[in-house]
């Protein structure tokens, strides 16, 4: 299961890094939950919510307590978004390339 989570995390974050629909700020990739959900729904081995719960539990995303999103300020406006830790992505890429 963890291998599948890692593979999907790498694929989703890699796609998002190239997307114009996200913001990169202070080491985090900030994306709408709708966009991330759409990408995670493509592989239905587990529910999107359970995947995000696992990501949060593993420390791959930053989220408010009891939530899967984080309140963020973008251009002076507060909203909620998925905050993905770029350092985790970089570490997983390096780790998987060593295998």
N, C-alpha and C positions, 0 to 999 in steps of 0.2 A: 504493500500500500504506500509506504513512504517513497519508494522509487517512482511510483505513478504521480504522487503529489509533486515531487521534485521536477519530473519531466514536464508536467503541465505548468508549474510555476515558471520554469525557465521559458517555455514557449509563450505563455501569456505576457510575461514581463518583457521578453524580447520583442514581441509584437508592439506592445504599448510604448516602448522606448522609441520606436520608429514612427509612432502615430502622432498626428498633430492635435489629437483630442485630449492630450494629457499635459500636465505641467510638471516640471522637475524643479524641486525647491528644497534646499537644505538636506540633500541626501535622500530625498523621498520622491517617488513618482506618484503624483496625485491624479487619480482617475475617478470618474463617476462610477457609482455602484452599478448603474445600468449597463455601462460599457463592460465592466469586468464580469458581470453576471452573464452577459451575452456570450463572452468568450468562454467562460467556464461551462456553460450549458452545452457546448459542442461535444464534450466527452461526458457521457451520462453514466459513468461507472459509480458515481456518488452524487448526491445533491449538491448544488452550488453552495447552499448555506453550510453544509457539513465541510466542504472544501475550505470555505472562508474561516470557519471555526478552527479547523486544523491549522491554517496559515497563521491565525491569530495566536493560537496556543504554541506554535513553534517560534513565534516572534518574527515572522516574515512580514507582517503588516502591523502598523500602529493603529490602535482603535481605542475609542472611549470605553470605559468600563461597561460591561454587559451589552456591548454593541459590536458591530462588524465594521463600522465606519468611524471616522474621526472628524470633529468640527475643525474646519480650516478656514483661513481668511485668504481670499483670492481677489486681488484688485480692490481691497477695502470692503468686500462683502463676505459675510460668514455663510458657509454652506457645509454640508457633510460630504465626505468622499472616502474612497479607499486610499490609504497611505501605504504604499509599498516601499519597503526598505531596499534601496538599490545595493547597499553593501551585501545584503543576503544574496541577491541575484548574482553579484560579481563573485562571491565566495562559492556559490553552487556551480557556476560555470567553470571556475578553476578546478573545483573538486571533481566534477564529472569528466573533465578533460584529462585528468590524471589517471583515471581508470583504464 
